[in-house]
Amino acid sequence: MANTTRRQTITADSSAVTNTITETAFDKTLTIKANSLQKRHHGRFWALVKAPSTNSTDTLLCKLKLGSTVIAKNTAFDVANDDCVYLTADVYFDPANAEYHFAGRGSVNAGTAPLTTAGGDTSGTFSSDITVSCTATWSVASASNSCTLKAMGFEIYPED
């Protein structure tokens, strides 16, 4: 198998996450085939969540995940209508040891919420395909709280 750059992105908005306080995965995911990582690889992962409708001072927390491991998240913040959360993470894969290591961060366009770094020197392992997903958690269950995953993707590059 050639060691080429691998890219995947979602091509349509997800269904909305609304009226719940339970961490909820968006209905769009991506998959990294474990056998596609032949040598050491590094990758950039991202997700963009938009909250077109919000209620009062309710907060939103989003997480970007590889499998069940959080690789980036934002600090829950009081969202206003049309606020966005942008999550990015840099990941290093070592298929020989079935491990990945990552550093991630989350940011918001409101400009007032602090950033949270998830991961750092944390690592995970894989023995099969890896699912890339994003979740949202509202602080209050309200039909007025709604957010949608607008974009998610990754690029993985082999080491030379």
Buried (B, 14 or more C-beta within 10 A) or exposed (E): EEBEEBEBEBEEBBEBBBBBEEEBBBEBBBEBEBEBBEEBBBBEBBBBBBBEBBBEEBBBBBBBBBBEBBBBBBEBBBBEEEBBBBBBBBBBBBBEEBEBBBBBBBBBBBEEBEEBEBBEEBBBEBEEEBBBBBBBBBBBEBEEBBBBBBBBBBBBBBEE
